[in-house]
Amino acid sequence: MTTLDAANAGTYAFDETFKINRLGYGTMQLTGPGTWGPYSDPENGIKVIKQALAYGINFFDTADSYGPWFADRYLAAGLKGAANRDQIFISDKVGQTRQGPNVWTPHGEPNYLRQQVEVSMMTLGLDHEDLVFLHRIDSHFSVAEQVGELKKLQDEGKIKHIGLSQVTVDQIKEAQKVAKIDAIENLYNVADHHDDDVLAYAESQQMAFLPWFPLATGKLAQAGSPLTTMAQKYEVSPAQIALAWLLKRSKAILPIPGTSSVDHLADNVAAANVVLSDADFNELSQLSTK
């Protein structure tokens, strides 16, 4: 049996001192319905985080708005006491407020962004953030104001890397006038790669690209579908094929599938062992709704 190890997906270097395994873990599912409130089984959530570490995952993606705060609490608890804690990279997101289940309201007022970074560091038990994304650009404030505040925090040593979430190429270019942008997190998966242009630009600028909703296979995973047929060919799950496609699509892509199940976590990590042929990769690339 092939070893379950996130390192099999290859690595990505954010800087000269921090190299991570490309296959990470997203905490969004460690919340209540509608990404609101506490997760129904906190101890299991912590167990999943610890198991992710055991599988070699050293890159975790979270956000203050997941819960809000609850996912961060479980992540902090799961990482507490980890032998390799100084080698674990966390990407965080600020700039979304929550008023209830499935309600997301961008708020980019600079003082609010600063507050959220400070509270996130306290919640996660950090003296700095490895990577902070502006979760959404708020049209009520200029990009210069919002990214500029993150740049101030970076200059103060509280943020190492700055990222943007769900943005266009033009918005990235505008933000680059204010600060160095090291990562982009946009909707992207085998079923929907409308943002191919954003990925191409991120690659050209040596930025990491985190695809959120990486397993949105939908109808593609139904019985008899091309994705399911491909999975049967490789004797793996459709989810593993979807992740393998992302890993092959670009070395800049860092998939962050989330789950609240240890079994599903193992299935996701096993995707690092799936090597798609060029022909099969190209066939899957035609399945996008683009």
Secondary structure by P-SEA (a helix, b strand, c coil): cccccccccbbbbccccccccccccccccccccccccccccaaaaaaaaaaaaaacccbbbbccccccaaaaaaaaaaaccccccccbbbbbbcccccccccbbbbbccaaaaaaaaaaaaaaaccccccbbbcccccccccaaaaaaaaaaaaaaccccccccccccaaaaaaaaacccccccccccccccccaaaaaaaaaaabbbbbbccccccccccccccaaaaaaaaacccaaaaaaaaaaacccccccccccccaaaaaaaaacccccccaaaaaaaaacccc
